[in-house]
Amino acid sequence: MSSGTDHHHETDPRSPEVRTEALEDLLVEKGIIDRTRVEALIERFENDLGPMVGARLVAKAWLSPEFRRRLLDDADEVLAAEDIEGAEIEHIEIKANEPGVHNVVVCTLCSCYPWALLGLPPNWYKSPEYRARVVREPRKVLEEMGLSLDTDAEVRVWDSSSETRFLVLPEQPEGTDHLDLEELASLVSRDSMIGVAKAQKP
Ligand code: FE
């Protein structure tokens, strides 16, 4: 029997993953960056700065009408009071979904996105196709992404810029009034805060 220790992976040498890894190796080898710092940075974006920051804001707004009112009135003031800071949230506006009104966010010009609330932007958000089409035919794009809206619902598309970035406050799913903050936050996906999905049912 052969030993089976020779592990071979088929990878496209031109894929972004392979290229990024090669670049990282080179920078580490040259002593320009430190591997543990890179790992820490990625973890910070994925866990701490990632969508959970936004999700907790949404959950808090579901729990407290007063907090919701403040968030919709002046999100910047709330973020400052909550000690939330980080990249690309200099000015944030929160748009609440309601029965008959659905909000969705895009950056038609480039890929402006509230990093400190949502983490790293997904690739589709940065794609020329999403950026062009969601403005022209939002309902169709949302349908393709798995979100069917009522035919009489109004769809509002918000175009982000370097001055103003938007976050969608999704509707609280029915039957979740008994849940606590962390349980509610776990229902709030990144996509639901961009407006291409709804908050999940537990
Ligand atoms: Fe942009």
Residues whose N, C-alpha, C, O or C-beta is under 5 A from the ligand:
A	BS01	FE	C107 L109 C110 S111 C112 S160
